[in-house]
Amino acid sequence: MMPSMHQTCTAHLAPLDLTQQNPDLLNDRSSYRESLVRYLQTLSLNTESDFHPLLLVRAVARIVASEWIVTNAQVERDINTIEWQLETMSAAAAADVGVLQKVLSRLFTHRRRIAKYRALVEEQGGLFREQGGGSAGNNTMPAAWLPRRLPRAARRALRDMQTDADKAHDLVTRNAERVAQLVELLMSVMSVREAGLSVRQNETLTFLALVATFALPFLGTTFYMADREILFHRSRPTSPLVCDLNLRGSRAAGRPTPGHAFISGCTQSAAIEDK
């Protein structure tokens, strides 16, 4: 993790009792090196024989554990933000499937990251398991570091590292469960919204089908009658008065005279009136 994230760790999140007794151990620092030096300065060894390399390993493991706690705290804060947004979301936004899909996408991102965090924490925790609890193939530490051969301070350091790893694993698991619950909730809400949208669309299609069933015959009859009326008026001869007015108007305006079809219709109309 980045040093800036490391600097934001608070004492109440630290997993070990020793940190609680030294609240400035993980707060007042500017680098990992300074934090390591401060931690080593707090070691109280009665004799030189109490010193063991596991004490140095515990110092590094404590810094790593504090980073895991800060990381999980940030993930938990993001999950709280998503829950707050869902609680305060307006009815219009809650009804919008697109808005819910964006929230679901954020949860998918957190789920993918948390799965990776859990794998790393479990791998780290496996390094600090006591040798007596598993088979020889599961032993990850040197044989000289078996608990029964360690000085008391080293045995306590080994237990502290296991406690650190278990605490980080519990936090990751808790966040994973919260994300899974939110994903399940959103999927259910989106299913209900999409089902309601499908019902409304089906109602609209049913209404349009009914309109088409009852209205199309009347519309067809209307169009047929209108078409017959237009054909009737087109086939009807033009009256002589209209012909005379059109011819006079065209000549007065200097427009071309009407075509042969118009004059022929006028002649036919005059012949009919003469009869």
N, C-alpha and C positions, 0 to 999 in steps of 0.2 A: 504494500500500500504506500501511498504518498506520505511524506512526512507531515504535510499539513493535516491530513486526516488523523495521523498518529497524535498530533498535538491537541486534537479536540476531545480526546478521551477524558471522561470525567471519573472521579474517584469512586462514585457510587456504582459504576458499572464494572469495576474491576472484580475479577472472580476470586481473588485470594485474600485471606485474612491479613497477610502481611502488608498488602497494599492499603487495607483499611487502617492499619496502624501507622502508615506513612502516606498520608493523603497527598503530599506534594511529589510523590515518587514518579507518578505518571503524568503530572500536570505541568510542573515548572521545569520545562526543558525546551531545547530548540533543535535537538537531533536525537537519533537513536543512540549515538555514542554517549552523549551526555546522560541519557536515561539509563544506559547500561552501567556507567560509572556510578551514578547515584544509587543504583540498586546494589552494586557490589559493596559500596561503602556501608550499607545497612547490615551486611552479614556479620553475625556475632559468632565467632569460632573460639571455643575454649582452648583448643590445642591445635597444633598443625595437623595432627592425624584426623581431625574432623573435616579437613578440606578434601574435596573430591571434585573431579571434572563435572559431575552432574550438577554441581552448584552453578557453574558457568552456563551449562546447558539450560538450567532452569531460568537463569536471567534472560537468556535469549528467548526461551519459550514464553516467558511472561510478556515480553514485548510483542511477540507474535499474537499471543492470546488477546492482548489489549486491542490489537488491530482488528481481530475477528469480532470482538465485541462492538467496536465502533462501526464496523461495516454492517453488522446486524442491526445496530441502532439506526443507521441511516435507512436501511431497507424497511425497518419497522415504521420509521417516520413517513416514508413514501406510501406504505400501505395505509397508514392512518389518514394521509392526505386523500387517497383514493376513496376510502370509506366516507370521509367527510364530504367529498364532492358528490358521492352517491346520495348521501343523506340530505344535502341541501340543493340537489338538482331540481330544477323547475319541472312542472308536468310536461311542458312542451319538449324539453330536452330529454326527459325520461322516455317520452313516446317516440323519439327519433332513434331508429336503430343504428344510424351512422354514428351518433354520439356514443352509444353503448359499445360499438365496435372499437372506437378509439380507446376507451377505457380498458376493454378486454385485451387490446394489443399491448398496453402497458403492463397488464398483469402477466401476459405471456412472456414478456421480457424479464420480469422479475422471477417468474418460475424457472426460466432457463438459467438465470444467474444463480439462483438459490440452489439448483441442482448441482451446479459446478462447485459452489461453496461447500455444500454438504460432502461432496466427494473429497475435497481437499482437507476438510476438518477431520473426516474419518481416517484419512491417510495419516494425518498428523497425530491423531489420537492413538493409532496403532503403534506408533514409535515408542510410546511411553507406557504400554501395558506391562504389568508385572509378569515376570517370566513364569512364575509358578502356576498361573491360572490357565495356561494353554499348553499345547504340545510343543515339542522341541522345534518343529518346523515353523512355528509362529514366533519364535524368539527373535527379536530385532536388535537387541542390545548385546554387547559382549558378555561372555560368561562371568567375567570378573565383576560385572555390574549387577549380578543377581542380588535381590533384596537382602538375603541372609548374609551376604558378604560385605554389605555396604555399612559404613558408619551411620550413626543415627541421623545426622544432618543430611546425608545423601539420601537416606530412605525417605525422609520427610520431603526432600526436593522432588523425588520421584512421584510421591503421592500428590504433591502440589501440581505437577505437570499433568498428571492424569485428571485431576479436578479441573484444571484449566481447559483441557481438551473436551471434557464432558460438558462443561458449562457452555462452551462455544457451540458444541453439537446440539445441545438443547435449544439454544437460541435460534440456530438455523432451522431446526425441525419445527419449532413453533411458527416461524415466519412462513415456512413451506405450507403448513396446515392452514394458516390464514389465507394465503394466496389461493390454495385449492378451494377453500370455501367460497371466496369471492368469485372465482372463475365459475364454479358450479352455480352460484346465485345469478350471475350475469347471463350465463347460457340459458338458464330457465326463463329469466325475464325476456331475453331476446326471442326465445321460442314463442312465448305468449304474445309478444308484440307482432311477430311475423305471422302468427296464426290469426290474430285480429285483422291484420292488413289483408290477408288472403280472404277472410270472410267478407270484408268490405268490397274487395274487388269482385268476388263472386256475386255479391248482391247487385253491384253495378252492371255486370255482364248479364245477369238475369233480367234486370229492368230493360236493358237495351234489347235483349232478345224478345221480350214481350212487346215493346214498342214496334220492333220490326215486324213481328207476327201480325199485329192488328193494323198498323199504319201503312205498311207497304201495299196491300191491296187497294186502299183508298187513294194512295199516291199514284199508283199505276193507272187507276181509272181517271184520275184528274189529269195526268199527263196525256193520256190517250184522247180525252175530250178536248183538251187545249190544242193538241196537235191537229185534230180534225177541224176545229174552229179556224185555225190559221190557214189550213189548206182551203177551206171554204171561202175565206175572204180573198185569198190569192187567186182563186179561179173565178171569182165574181168580176164581171166587167166594170170598168171605172165609169162613173157618171160623166156625161158631156160637160156639165158645169165645172167639175173638177179638172177635166182635161183642158178646157178653155182657160181657166185661171192659171194652171201650171204653165201653159204655153205663153200666155201674156207675161206672167212673172219672169220667165226665163229670158224672153226677148227684152223686157225693160231693164233687167239686171245685167244684160250682156252675157248671160251664161249660155252654154251650148244647149241646144234644144234637146228635149228628151229623146230617148232612143226609139228604135223602130217598134219594140214591143209595147212601149207605152202608147205610141200613136195608133198602133194596130188595135189596142184595147179600146181606145177612145172611139175609133171608127166603128168597131163592133158594137159598142154601147149605143152610138147614135143610130145605127141600123136597127137595133132592137127597139129603140124608142119610136122610130118612124113606123114600125109595124104596129 
